[in-house]
Amino acid sequence: MSETAVQDIHGPKRWLGLLLWLIASFSAAALGAFFMPGAWYDSLNKPSWNPPGWVFGPVWSALYTMMAVAAWMVWHQGGYQHQRKPLTWFVIQLALNAAWSPLFFGAHRPDMAFAEILLLWAAIAGTIRAFYPVSRAAAVLLIPYLAWVTFASILNFTLWRLNP
C-alpha cells in the first residue's frame, strides 16, 4: 500500500469515507421504505414467534450502522483500490439486501424473497470471510447481521409455507 493512500485515508477523507458508507448502507434501508408491510402483510398467517412490527426498525437501524462501520474499517485499510475484493462482496450483499423488500412486500412473493434471502445470507457470509483477513473487528461487526438474516430467512420460509 502506498504512503499516499494511507495519508489520504487518515486525513479528512477518513470521516467523509465513514459518511459515505453510512449513506450507502442506509440507502438500502431507504428502498425498503417504498415497500412497507401494509394490509397484505397484516392479512398473512404468522407464527407465534413473529416479532412485533416495532422491533424491525431499531434492529435494522443498528445493523445498517454496524454494516457501514465494518465497510469503513475495511476501506480504511487502503481504500477501495486496495480492498476491492472485500468491498465488492459488501456491495453485492448490500444490493441483495435492498432487493428483498420489493420481492416480499412489493411483489407479494415470499417464495422468491426466500430464494433471494438465501443468496443474501451467502453473500453476508462471503463478506465476513473477505473482511476477516483485513479487519477482524469489521468481520465481527457483521455477525449480528448474519444472525438476524438467519432468523429472517426462517421467518420468511415460515410465512411462505403458512400462506401458500
N, C-alpha and C positions, 0 to 999 in steps of 0.2 A: 504494500500500500504506500502511495507516495505521501511525503510530508505535507504537500499542499492539500491533499484530500483530507488528511487528519485535521489540519488547521482550519479548513473551511467548515468542517462539521463542528469544531469546538467553538467557533465564533457565533455570531448572531444567527447563522443558518441552523445552528443546533435547535433553537427554540422554534424557529419557523418550521423546521422539519417535524417537530412534535405536533405543531398546529395542523400541518398538512396531513399527517397520519390520523389525527383526530377527525378532521373533516372527511377524509376518505372513509374511515370506519363508520362514522355516523351518517354518511351518505347512503350506505347500505341500509341503515336503520330507517332513514327518511323515506326510502322507497316503500317500505312496509306500511308507512302511514297512508299511502294511497290504496292499500288493500287491508282494510280493517276487518275484524271478525264479523260484525253485523248480524243481521237476522238469520242468515243461512247457518252461521256457526252456532248461534243460540239454539237453533232447532235440532242440532245434532244430538244423538245419544252419546253421552260421555261416561267414561269410567268414574268410579267413586273417588279415585285419586287424582282426577283432573284438577290442576291448581286453579284457584280463583283468578279472574282476569287481571286484578290489580297487581298480581305477582310479576307478570311478564315485563312490564315497563322498567321497574327498578333492576330486575335481574339482567335484562338486556342492556340497560344503560351501563351497569358495572362491567358487563362482558365486553361491550364495544370499547369502553375506556381501556380495559386491560389489553384488548387486541391492539389498539393504537399504540399504547406504550410499548408493547412487545415488538411491534414492527419498527417503531422508532429506535429501540435499543439495538436492533439488528442493523438498521440503516445507519445508525451512528458509528458502526464499525466499518467505515469506508464508503458509505453511500451506496446508491443503487448499483453503480458500476461495479463495485467490489462484492456486493451481496445480491447479485442478480438472481441466483437460483432460489435462495430462501425467500426473498421478497416477491418473486414471481409466484411461488407457492402461496404466499399470503394473499396476493391479488386474486389468484384463482379461487381460493376459499371464500374471499370476500364477495366475489361475483356470484358464487354458488349460494352464499348466504342471502344475497339480495334477491335471488331467483325464487326462493321458497315461498314467500308470501303471495306473489302473483299466482303461483300454481295452486296453493292451498286455498287461500281466501278469495283470490280474484277469479280463477277458473273453476273453483269448487272441485278440484281434482286431488283428493287425498292420496289416491293411488300414484299419480305422477309425482306429487310432492314427496311421497315416501321414497320413491326411486331417487329423486333429486337429493333428499336429505342424506341418503346413504353415500352419495358422491361427495356431499359436503363433509360428512364425517371422515371419509378417507382423505379429503384434501386438508382438513384440520390436522389429522394425524401426520400427514406428509409435511405440513408446515412446522409442526412441533419437531419432527425429526430433522428438518432442514435448519431450524433455528438453533437446536441444541449445540452443535459444534461452534456456533458463532457467539451465542449468549445463552447459557443455561437458565438464567433468570427469565429471559424472554420466552423460552420454551415452557418454563414452569407457569408463567402468566397465562398461557393458553390452555392449561389443563382444566381449569373450571369451565371453560368454553366447550371443550371436548366432552366433559361430563354432562353439561346441560344439553348439548346436541344429542348425546346418547339418550338422555331422558326424553327429549323432544321427539327423537326417532321412534321410541317405544310408544309414546303418546300418539304420534301421527299414525303409526301402524294400527294401534287400537281403535282410533277414531275411524279409520278406513274400514276395518273389519266390522265395527259396530253399525256402520252406516253404508251398506253396500250399494 
